Amino acid sequence: AVGDLASALIEVSPDRYHPKVVFYGPASIAGPLNSRARDLRIEWDGSQGVKDNLERVLGIELPGPSTVYQEDGKIKCGICLSFEDDGNIADQVCTSDQCAQSFHRQCLIQ
């Protein structure tokens, strides 16, 4: 979760110098973050950790491990109202800027 209405999928791979980052949420929030995420390959500093680099390049503060799964967060599935479903996060987002609710893929299928 990044803020109240956005979430991020961060893929770290030893085969890549910088992580792949995709933000989900309303276009007004996720759009600018995804634009800044494209700058990662240019501005990545190998002497810094992943979290520090992401915060610096994206200009945001990322939640730490202790805050990602707290029950008082705003990003949870709009169907089952949980953060995870069999280890999967709610990464499907309604495309309406007025809604922008997140859902688990499996909850939508069911």
Sine and cosine of phi, psi and omega as CSV:
sin_phi,cos_phi,sin_psi,cos_psi,sin_omega,cos_omega
0.00,0.00,0.71,-0.70,0.07,-1.00
-0.80,-0.60,0.98,-0.21,-0.07,-1.00
0.97,0.25,-0.29,-0.96,-0.09,-1.00
-1.00,0.10,-0.43,0.90,-0.15,-0.99
-0.81,-0.59,0.17,0.99,-0.05,-1.00
-0.74,-0.67,0.45,-0.89,0.12,-0.99
-0.70,-0.71,0.34,-0.94,-0.04,-1.00
-0.79,-0.62,0.62,-0.78,0.15,-0.99
-0.96,-0.30,0.90,-0.44,-0.05,-1.00
-0.90,-0.43,0.89,-0.46,-0.03,-1.00
-0.94,-0.34,0.92,-0.39,0.01,-1.00
-0.97,-0.24,0.78,-0.62,-0.04,-1.00
-0.71,-0.70,0.67,-0.74,0.05,-1.00
-0.92,0.40,-0.26,0.97,0.01,-1.00
-0.99,0.11,-0.14,0.99,-0.06,-1.00
-0.83,-0.56,0.65,-0.76,-0.03,-1.00
-0.92,0.38,-0.57,0.82,-0.01,-1.00
-0.79,-0.62,0.39,-0.92,-0.01,-1.00
-0.97,0.24,0.35,-0.94,0.14,-0.99
-1.00,-0.03,0.77,-0.64,-0.05,-1.00
-0.78,-0.62,0.77,-0.64,0.08,-1.00
-0.76,-0.65,0.77,-0.63,0.03,-1.00
-0.98,-0.19,0.62,-0.78,0.03,-1.00
-0.87,-0.50,0.62,-0.78,0.02,-1.00
0.53,-0.85,-0.20,-0.98,0.01,-1.00
-0.86,0.51,0.57,-0.82,-0.03,-1.00
-0.83,0.55,-0.55,0.83,-0.03,-1.00
-0.92,0.39,-0.39,0.92,0.02,-1.00
-0.97,-0.22,-0.78,0.62,-0.07,-1.00
-0.94,0.34,-0.57,0.82,-0.04,-1.00
-0.83,0.55,-0.83,0.56,0.02,-1.00
-0.88,0.47,-0.59,0.81,0.02,-1.00
-0.92,0.40,-0.66,0.75,0.04,-1.00
-0.91,0.42,-0.57,0.82,0.06,-1.00
-0.89,0.45,-0.70,0.71,0.02,-1.00
-0.93,0.38,-0.53,0.85,-0.01,-1.00
-0.90,0.45,-0.47,0.88,0.04,-1.00
-0.92,0.40,-0.36,0.93,0.01,-1.00
-0.99,0.17,-0.08,1.00,-0.06,-1.00
-0.83,0.55,-0.68,0.73,-0.08,-1.00
-0.92,0.39,-0.42,0.91,0.00,-1.00
-1.00,0.08,-0.66,0.75,-0.15,-0.99
-0.98,-0.20,0.11,0.99,-0.05,-1.00
-0.93,0.38,0.74,-0.68,0.01,-1.00
-0.93,-0.37,0.96,-0.28,-0.07,-1.00
-0.88,0.48,-0.28,0.96,0.00,-1.00
-1.00,0.08,-0.13,0.99,0.02,-1.00
-0.96,-0.29,0.34,-0.94,0.04,-1.00
-0.97,0.25,0.18,-0.98,-0.04,-1.00
-0.87,0.49,-0.78,0.63,-0.05,-1.00
-0.88,0.48,-0.71,0.70,0.00,-1.00
-0.88,0.48,-0.69,0.72,0.03,-1.00
-0.88,0.47,-0.74,0.68,-0.02,-1.00
-0.87,0.48,-0.71,0.71,0.00,-1.00
-0.89,0.45,-0.65,0.76,-0.01,-1.00
-0.93,0.38,-0.77,0.64,-0.07,-1.00
-0.94,0.35,-0.66,0.75,-0.07,-1.00
-0.99,0.12,-0.31,0.95,0.01,-1.00
0.95,0.32,0.51,0.86,0.01,-1.00
-0.72,-0.70,0.29,-0.96,0.11,-0.99
-0.98,-0.20,0.85,-0.52,0.00,-1.00
-1.00,0.05,0.57,-0.82,0.05,-1.00
-0.93,0.37,0.53,-0.85,0.06,-1.00
-0.99,0.14,0.13,-0.99,-0.03,-1.00
-0.84,0.54,-0.52,0.85,-0.05,-1.00
-0.97,0.24,-0.27,0.96,-0.04,-1.00
-0.97,-0.26,-0.23,0.97,-0.09,-1.00
-0.90,0.44,-0.61,0.79,-0.11,-0.99
-0.95,-0.32,0.34,0.94,-0.01,-1.00
-0.95,0.31,0.60,-0.80,-0.08,-1.00
-0.92,0.38,-0.30,0.95,-0.02,-1.00
-1.00,0.00,0.12,0.99,0.02,-1.00
-0.95,0.32,0.31,-0.95,-0.06,-1.00
-1.00,-0.04,-0.36,0.93,-0.07,-1.00
-1.00,-0.03,0.99,-0.16,0.10,-0.99
-0.57,-0.82,0.29,-0.96,-0.04,-1.00
-0.89,0.46,0.75,-0.66,0.00,-1.00
-0.96,0.28,-0.13,0.99,0.00,-1.00
-0.98,-0.21,-0.83,0.55,-0.06,-1.00
-1.00,-0.10,-0.17,0.99,0.05,-1.00
0.89,0.46,0.43,0.90,0.08,-1.00
-0.90,-0.44,0.29,-0.96,-0.01,-1.00
-0.99,0.15,-0.62,0.79,-0.03,-1.00
-0.80,-0.60,0.54,-0.84,0.09,-1.00
-0.77,-0.64,0.96,-0.29,-0.07,-1.00
0.80,0.60,0.64,0.77,0.03,-1.00
1.00,0.10,-0.06,1.00,0.00,-1.00
-1.00,-0.10,0.67,-0.74,0.03,-1.00
-1.00,0.06,0.29,-0.96,0.04,-1.00
-0.98,0.21,1.00,0.06,-0.11,-0.99
-0.96,-0.29,0.06,1.00,0.07,-1.00
-0.99,-0.15,0.82,-0.57,-0.11,-0.99
-0.87,-0.49,0.71,-0.71,0.08,-1.00
-0.85,0.52,0.70,-0.72,-0.09,-1.00
-0.98,0.18,-0.13,0.99,0.04,-1.00
-0.98,0.19,0.81,-0.58,0.04,-1.00
-0.87,0.48,-0.42,0.91,-0.01,-1.00
-0.98,0.21,-0.33,0.94,-0.01,-1.00
-0.97,-0.25,-0.94,0.35,0.01,-1.00
0.81,0.58,0.43,0.90,0.03,-1.00
-0.96,0.29,0.61,-0.79,0.05,-1.00
-1.00,-0.05,0.51,-0.86,0.00,-1.00
-0.61,-0.79,0.47,-0.89,0.19,-0.98
-0.97,0.22,0.63,-0.77,0.03,-1.00
-0.82,0.57,-0.71,0.71,-0.05,-1.00
-0.91,0.41,-0.57,0.82,0.04,-1.00
-0.90,0.43,-0.63,0.78,0.04,-1.00
-0.91,0.41,-0.65,0.76,-0.01,-1.00
-0.91,0.42,-0.70,0.71,-0.02,-1.00
-0.92,0.38,0.00,0.00,0.00,0.00
